[in-house]
Amino acid sequence: MTVGILVVSHSAKIAEGACELGAQMAPDVRLEAAGGTDDGRIGTSLEKVMAGVDAANTGDGAVILCDLGSAVMVAESALEFLGDPSDVALADAPLIEGLVAAAVAAQGGAGVAAVKAAAESALALQVQARIDGTVLLNGAGVRSASGPEPSRSVGGVIVEDFEVLNQLGLHARPAAVLAGYLGGLDVAVDINGADGQSVMMLMTLAAAQGSVLHVKASGPDARRAMDFIAEQCRSGFGEL
């Protein structure tokens, strides 16, 4: 089992769509939607949220993400009615970015506190990337496909280049695959200035087809990490 995730939105379609997106990143995670009122209007439902908490928590706990402030208040009320369960946490995070980060963390086996922290770090990572100027949404820092350089080792750090071959590039699903696997290794991975263990940072690279990923890996599992990245790039992340 894994930590479950409950999406609370004023719109049933938004909640369901967010869960559909999260399922692409984390097929083994229980994702529940609590959107709209009981009679199908825009709004929130205390009863839906309470039922959603029970459905999302299959034994390992659950994390709740909300779209707007009033949804947060309803979620807080639901938790009070449920006796403030210790294994359920309400994340202060942007809905979509937080959901993606939380889903990947849950898929990797993280506990409630770690899944909540992943959700809450999502927006902060994007903001910091823009401030640092290392990773930008327009793909700055992603090298053009002038040809990958040979593998080499610099001061104990393995350095390799890989071309992105799949048509859609390093979009959400491949980013989740990389971050999810690398997050379980004892390794530090830098991909074009982004933390290879952070799905949100990888997504900000906007690495399109033909881009070259400049990868640096260090630590006990560096070789294992590099081999995984190499295989994923060669196979176009399973999309060729």
TAPE-V325780 format. One record per backbone hydrogen bond with DSSP energy under -1.0 kcal/mol. CO is the residue of the C=O (numbers start at 1). NH is the residue of the N-H. Records with the same first field share a line. If there is no record, write none. Layout:
# TAPE-V325780
CO->NH + NH
This chain:
# TAPE-V325780
4->63
5->32
6->65
7->34
8->67
9->36
10->43
11->15
12->16
13->17
14->18
15->19
16->20
17->21
18->22
19->23
22->26
26->29
30->5
32->7
34->9
37->40
41->37
45->49
46->50
47->51
48->52
49->53
50->54
51->55
52->56
53->57
56->58
61->4
62->89
63->6
64->91
65->8
68->72
69->73
70->74
71->75
72->76
73->77
74->78
75->79
76->80
77->81
78->82
79->84
80->83
85->88
87->62
89->64
91->93
94->98
95->99
96->100
97->101
98->102
99->103
100->104
101->105
102->106
103->107
104->108
105->110
106->109
111->115
112->116
113->117
114->118
115->119
116->120
117->121
121->125
122->126
123->127
124->128
125->129
126->130
127->131
128->132
129->133
136->139
139->142
143->212
144->146
152->159
154->157
157->154
158->217
159->152
160->215
162->213
164->210
166->169
169->171
171->175
172->176
173->177
174->178
175->179
176->180
177->181
178->182
179->183
181->184
182->185
185->187
186->221
188->218
189->196
190->216
191->194
194->191
195->198
198->202
199->203
200->204
203->206
207->170
208->211
211->164
213->162
214->192
215->160
216->190
217->158
218->188
219->222
221->225
222->226
223->227
224->228
225->229
226->230
227->231
228->232
229->233
230->234
231->235
232->237
233->236
235->240
236->239
